[in-house]
Amino acid sequence: MNRIQQLFKNRSKKVIPFITAGYPQKKDTLNMVIAAESAGASMVEIGMPFSDPLADGPIIQKSSQTALENGVTLKWILNLISEIRNHSEIPIALMGYVNPIIKFGLNEFLMESRDSGVDGLIIPDLPPEEAGEYLSIAKKNNLSPILLVAPNTPSERIKKISELANDLIYCVSILGVTGNNDLNNFELNNYLTRVQNNTICPYVVGFGIKNNKDVININKLSHGAVIGSAIIQSIEEANDPVKCVHDFVKELLND
């Protein structure tokens, strides 16, 4: 059982911050992960920067571009995870796009992810119909393939995607890119009720979550809230990115 499977055995309030690997500087990422954990984060999603991140809005796109300019590569990220594992056992999911993974080598990347201490992967531009090899290799390496559903995903497809993922699915809260809109509570409630009625596994919610109020509402309707653009925006404006992550996560968890 990996850390993600263990974490989601029990329903509880969960905050999952997104951090772009190597942003604002390479030296910051490890300490930001540790800071997020010390502030109460249940899990961390680490973004693997890519030049054409189709699911990301301008805030995360900008952070990815900076990270690429800082020299971040998949190999560096895997080495970073290994270093994080010297300090922390927090569940970690990598989020990135399929092209760099194919270039790296799918089998090699998944095996090295396992060896470095990664628990799960989110690949938003790899549709389930084309993910057979990825799903098979990931599960053989005790990695959770976290598949996405959206408000316009039919109920039967939600069920199928949850069966393929088995451990955890990621509910995109809005149609569009990250950081795009405020949440519509009525539509979100209907959507997540439909997910609850059709999934066989736990589900987290991301896109458009910005503050403590959003986190409280999302955790009532799901198994965890993912915060991306809002935290990256705060990091961009901060003098001390590590302290910023700690304080931001702590504020999200205030009751």
C-alpha positions in Angstrom: 0.0 0.0 0.0 1.5 3.4 -1.0 1.1 6.6 0.9 -1.9 7.8 -1.1 -3.8 4.6 -0.6 -3.1 4.8 3.1 -4.1 8.5 3.4 -7.5 8.0 1.7 -8.5 5.0 3.8 -10.2 7.5 6.1 -12.4 10.5 5.3 -11.0 13.7 6.9 -10.4 17.3 6.0 -7.5 17.4 3.6 -5.6 20.3 2.0 -3.3 19.4 -1.0 -1.2 22.3 -2.1 0.3 22.4 -5.6 3.9 23.5 -5.9 5.7 23.9 -9.3 9.0 22.1 -9.0 11.9 24.5 -9.2 9.8 27.6 -8.7 10.7 30.3 -7.8 14.1 28.8 -7.5 15.3 25.2 -7.4 16.5 25.5 -3.8 13.0 26.4 -2.6 11.1 23.3 -3.5 12.3 20.9 -0.9 11.8 23.4 1.9 8.3 24.4 0.6 7.2 20.8 0.7 8.5 20.4 4.3 6.8 23.7 5.2 3.5 22.6 3.7 3.6 19.4 5.7 4.4 21.2 8.9 1.5 23.5 8.4 -0.9 20.6 8.1 -1.0 19.6 4.4 -2.1 16.0 3.9 -0.5 15.5 0.6 1.5 17.6 -1.9 1.1 17.8 -5.7 4.3 18.7 -7.4 4.1 20.2 -10.9 6.5 19.0 -13.6 7.0 22.1 -15.7 6.3 21.9 -19.4 6.4 24.4 -22.2 2.8 23.8 -23.3 0.7 23.1 -20.2 -2.7 22.9 -21.7 -4.6 22.4 -18.4 -2.9 25.3 -16.6 -3.9 29.0 -16.5 -1.5 31.9 -16.8 -0.3 31.9 -13.2 0.9 28.3 -13.2 2.1 28.6 -16.9 4.3 31.5 -15.7 5.7 29.5 -12.9 6.5 26.6 -15.2 8.3 28.9 -17.6 10.4 30.2 -14.8 11.2 26.7 -13.6 12.2 25.6 -17.1 14.5 28.7 -17.3 16.0 27.5 -13.9 17.0 24.3 -15.6 14.3 22.0 -14.1 14.2 18.5 -15.8 12.3 15.3 -15.0 15.6 13.8 -13.7 16.1 16.7 -11.4 12.6 16.3 -10.1 13.0 12.6 -9.4 16.3 13.4 -7.5 14.4 16.1 -5.6 11.7 13.5 -4.5 14.5 11.2 -3.3 15.9 14.1 -1.2 12.4 14.9 0.2 12.1 11.3 1.3 15.2 11.9 3.6 13.0 14.3 5.5 9.3 13.5 5.0 6.8 10.7 4.3 4.1 13.0 3.1 2.2 11.5 0.1 3.4 13.1 -3.2 1.8 13.1 -6.6 3.6 14.4 -9.6 1.4 16.4 -12.1 2.7 16.8 -15.7 2.2 16.2 -19.3 2.8 13.1 -21.4 5.3 14.4 -24.0 8.3 14.8 -21.6 7.4 11.4 -20.0 7.4 9.7 -23.4 10.7 11.3 -24.2 12.2 10.1 -20.9 10.7 6.6 -21.5 7.4 5.6 -19.9 8.7 2.5 -18.2 11.9 4.1 -17.1 10.1 7.1 -15.7 7.5 5.1 -13.7 10.2 2.8 -12.3 12.4 5.8 -11.3 9.3 7.5 -9.8 8.7 4.5 -7.7 12.3 4.3 -6.6 12.5 8.0 -5.7 9.4 7.8 -3.5 6.6 9.2 -5.7 3.1 7.8 -4.8 0.9 9.0 -7.6 0.8 10.7 -11.0 -1.6 13.1 -12.7 -1.2 13.3 -16.5 -4.1 15.5 -17.7 -3.4 15.2 -21.5 -3.4 11.3 -21.5 -7.0 10.1 -22.0 -8.1 6.8 -20.5 -8.6 5.3 -23.9 -4.8 5.7 -24.6 -3.6 5.0 -21.1 -3.6 1.2 -21.0 0.2 0.8 -20.8 0.6 3.6 -18.4 -2.0 2.3 -16.0 -0.6 -1.2 -16.1 3.0 -0.1 -15.5 2.0 2.4 -12.8 0.1 -0.2 -10.8 2.9 -2.8 -11.1 5.1 -0.2 -9.6 2.7 0.7 -6.7 2.0 4.1 -8.1 -1.6 5.5 -8.1 -2.6 6.8 -11.5 -4.9 9.7 -10.6 -7.3 10.2 -13.5 -9.4 13.3 -14.1 -13.2 13.8 -14.5 -14.9 17.1 -15.2 -18.4 18.6 -14.8 -19.4 17.4 -18.3 -18.1 13.8 -17.8 -21.1 11.5 -18.1 -22.0 9.4 -15.0 -21.2 6.1 -16.7 -17.8 7.4 -17.7 -17.1 8.7 -14.2 -17.7 5.1 -13.0 -15.3 3.7 -15.6 -12.6 6.2 -14.9 -12.8 5.5 -11.2 -12.5 1.8 -11.9 -9.4 2.4 -14.0 -7.8 4.6 -11.4 -8.9 2.5 -8.5 -7.2 4.5 -5.8 -8.1 8.2 -6.4 -9.6 10.4 -9.0 -9.3 14.2 -9.5 -12.4 16.2 -10.1 -11.8 19.3 -12.1 -14.3 21.7 -10.6 -14.8 24.0 -13.6 -14.6 23.8 -17.4 -11.4 25.5 -18.4 -7.9 26.0 -17.1 -6.6 26.4 -13.5 -7.2 29.6 -11.7 -9.9 30.5 -14.2 -13.2 31.2 -12.3 -14.9 31.4 -9.0 -16.8 28.3 -8.0 -20.5 28.0 -8.5 -21.7 26.2 -5.4 -25.0 25.0 -6.8 -23.4 23.5 -10.0 -20.5 22.1 -8.0 -22.8 20.4 -5.5 -24.8 18.7 -8.3 -21.6 17.7 -10.0 -19.9 16.2 -7.0 -23.1 14.5 -5.9 -23.0 12.8 -9.3 -19.4 11.8 -8.7 -20.1 10.4 -5.3 -22.9 8.3 -6.7 -20.8 6.8 -9.5 -17.2 6.5 -8.3 -15.8 3.4 -6.6 -12.8 5.3 -5.1 -12.1 8.5 -3.2 -12.0 11.8 -5.1 -10.3 15.2 -4.6 -11.3 18.5 -6.2 -9.1 21.1 -7.8 -9.3 24.2 -10.0 -10.7 27.5 -8.7 -10.1 26.8 -5.0 -8.7 29.9 -3.4 -9.3 30.3 0.3 -10.4 28.7 3.6 -14.1 29.0 2.8 -13.6 27.1 -0.4 -11.6 24.4 1.4 -14.3 23.9 4.0 -17.0 23.6 1.4 -15.0 21.3 -0.9 -14.1 18.9 2.0 -17.8 18.5 2.9 -18.4 17.3 -0.7 -15.2 15.3 -1.4 -12.1 13.7 0.1 -9.8 16.7 -0.3 -9.2 20.1 -1.8 -6.3 20.9 -4.2 -5.0 24.5 -4.2 -2.8 25.5 -7.1 -3.0 28.9 -8.8 -3.8 30.8 -5.5 -0.8 29.4 -3.7 1.5 30.0 -6.7 0.3 33.6 -6.9 1.1 34.1 -3.3 4.6 32.6 -3.8 5.2 35.0 -6.7 4.4 38.0 -4.5 6.3 36.8 -1.4 9.7 37.7 -0.1 10.1 34.4 1.6 8.4 31.6 -0.5 8.9 28.9 2.1 7.3 31.0 4.9 4.6 31.9 2.4 3.7 28.3 1.7 3.6 27.5 5.4 1.3 30.4 6.3 -0.9 29.9 3.2 -1.6 26.2 4.1 -2.1 27.0 7.7 -4.7 29.7 6.9 -6.5 27.2 4.6 -6.9 24.8 7.5 -8.2 27.3 10.0 -11.7 26.3 11.2 
